[in-house]
Amino acid sequence: MHIIPSFDVMDGRLVRLRQGDFDQKTEYPAEPLELARELEAAGIRRLHLVDLDGAREGRPINLAVLEQIAARTRLEIDYGGGLRSIPALRQVWDAGAAMFSVGSVAVLAPDEFGAWVERFGADRFLVGADVRNRMVAVHGWVEQTNFGLFDFLTRLQNLGVHQISVTDIARDGELAGPAIELYREILAHFPDIQLVASGGVSNVPDLEELQAMGCSGAIVGKAFFEGKIPIQYFKVFSKT
């Protein structure tokens, strides 16, 4: 299982939002490139880069951060935020992203997303399913849809998309532990999914439990930035 640190970027700086709320922002002093290089040295191989400005503006904004990290590390970067067209995907690809992290388009515009998959390949997408009471939310968790999570996952599998991150919105940024029972249920129904756990990861035992149940990755944000999961542990975990 990959530990996948999340870099949420606003104005080129690292921040965290509580449950996606731009009015509840915590800023961190680390420089993105410097921290990315430390993580790589600690055995990390993947990075989740979220362009918060891009999510608000509807187009990639923090491409300079992506370009710097991609050029000066070997991290496999999935980039999300503002990806609403093929030209935007091409911009991000040219800047060095290995994968595209998308959510709302895959839910609300399935035909358009299908065209993206056909153009770039299903293995280039990490689709994020943000859920509240087993129903998918979109547009930064603001809008609740009538799409059930399992119906959405079935649709993605039919497109050949298998790398999927699932976030229990109520747990994100709360350090309350991941949605263990939900992930168990997903893996039982969709054994071919490469499930990336997201939201609520608070300590090393959480990561060990996610690995034991068969998750392919775990996105960590607040727990890392606030020292709940020390960087020294990443090197140990990367050898397991």
N, C-alpha and C positions, 0 to 999 in steps of 0.2 A: 504493500500500500504506500502510495506517495503522500507525504506531508506537503501540502501546497499552500505556502504563505500567500495571503491576500494583501496586495498593495492597493489601497483605495486612494486615488490621486485627485487632488483639487488644486488648481493653480500651481502645478508642479510639485506640490508638497504631499506628504503622507498624512492621511486623516482617517478617522473612523466615524461613521454615522450610527446612531442608535436606531435600529429597526428602520434604516433608510431615511430617517428624518434629517433634512439638511439643517434644521434649526437646532439639532442636538449633535454637534460636531466636536470631536476631540482631535487636536492636532498633535503630531509627533515630530520631534526634532530631527530624526535621522534623515539623511539624504538618500533618496531612492537607489541610486546607483551604488553608493557605498554599502548600504544594507544588503542589496542584492548580491554583491560580491562576497560579503560575509556569509550569507546563506549558502551560496554555492560552495564555499570552502567547507561548510559544515555538512555537506553531502546532499543538499537539496538539489533537485533536478528540474522542478517545475515551479512556475510562478503564475498566480492569478492576478492580473492587472486590471483594475476597474477605473475607467475614466469617468469620474463623477460629473465633471464639467460637460463631457460629451453626452452623458445621459440626459442632462438638462437641456443642452443645445440641439440635440438630435444629429450630431456629427462628431467625429473624433477630434478632440482638442489637445490632449496631452501626448501627442505623438513623439515629441522630443524625449520624454521619459522612456517610452518604449524603445526608441532608436538607440539611446545611450546604453540601456541594459542589454538589448539584443546584440549590440556591437561589441560589448566589453565583457560579456559572460556567455556561457553555453547553456543557460537556462532555457527550457522550453516554456514559452510565454503564451498563455491564452489571454486575449484582450477583449474586454467588453465595455460598452458605453458608447452610444451614438452610432451603432451599426444598424443603419436602416436602409441601405442600398448597396448594390454591387460596387459602385465606385468607392464607397466608404470601406467596404471589405478589402478592396484592392489597395487603398491607402495604408491600411493596417498591415496587410501582408507585406507590402513593400518596405514598411518600417521595421519589419523583423518579427512579427508575431508568427507563432507556429500554429495557433488555433484561434478560432473566433468563439467568443463567449456571447451567446444570444439568448433572449428570453421572450420578450413580448411579440416579436415578429413571428416566431415559431408558433405562438399560441393564436394570434389574431389574424395572421396572413399566411395560412398554410401553403397556398399555391406559390406565393412569392418565396417563402422559405424553401420549398421544394426545388425551385429554380436555383437558389443559392447552393443547395446540396449538390445538384446536378453539375453546377459550374465548378465548384471547388472540391467536392468529394465529402462524403459523410464523415470521414475520419478527421476532418478539419474543424469540426464543430463540437463544442462543449455546450450543450443546451441546459439552461438553468430553469428549473421548475420551482418557483417560489409559492409556497402553499400556506393556506390558513384554513384549518378544519377540513383538510383533504381537498380543498378547492384551490385552483390556480389563480394567483394575482399577477397583475401586469403593471407596467409603467411605474416602476420603482415602488411596487407594492401598494400604490394608492388605489388602484381600480381592481375590485374583486370581480372575477368572471364566473360563469356558470359551468366552466370546464372542470370535470373531475380529474384528479391527478392520474388515476390509472388509465382513463380514456386518452389522456394526453400522452402518456408513456407508450401506449399501444400505437398511437399515430406515429410517434418518433421511430419506433422499431420498424414499422412498415416502410419508412423512408430509409432505413439502414443506419440510423443514428443510434449509437449505443453508449456514447460518453455523455452522461447526464448528471448534473449536480442538483440535489434537492435540498431546499432550505425551508425549514419550519420557521416562518416569519416571527412567531412569538418568542423563539429562542435566540434569534440573532442579536449579538452584542450583549447578551444577558449573562453569559458564562454559567448557564443553567444546565449544561449537559446537552448532548445531541439527541435527536429524535430517534432513539434506538428502536423502539417498537415499530415506528413507521418504516425505518430502513429494513428491518427484518421482513416486514410484510412485502415491501417492494422486491427484495431479492428473492423471496419465495415465489412471487408471481412472475418475475422477469429475471430469470437466472442468467441470461446473456447480457444484461445491462452492466456496463462498467460504471458503477454508482460512486459518485463523489459526494461525501457527506459535507454539509455546509450549515453553519449556524449552531451556536451553543457549545462548541468544543471548548472545554475549560481547563483540561489538565492531561497529563500523560496517560492515566488509566482510560480516559475517554478514547484516546487514539488507539490504545491496545484493544479495547472492546470493538471498535469499528474495524480494525484489521482482522480480528478473530471472526467476525461475522461475514467477512468477504467484500467489504468496500474496497474499491480500487484506489481511492484517494480520500483525503480529508482536507478541506480548506480551513486554515486557521488564520485568525485576524487578531481580535482583541486579546485573546489568551497569550499570544506571542508578544504583542507589543507591551503588555502589562506584566510580562515576566512569569506568567503562569506555566508556560511551556518554554523552558530555557533553550537557547540556541544550541547549547552543548548536547542536548538530548537528540537533536536532529541527526548528528553524526552516528550515534548509537542506533537510532531507528533505521537509518538508511542502509544498515548492514543486515537487517533482519529479513 
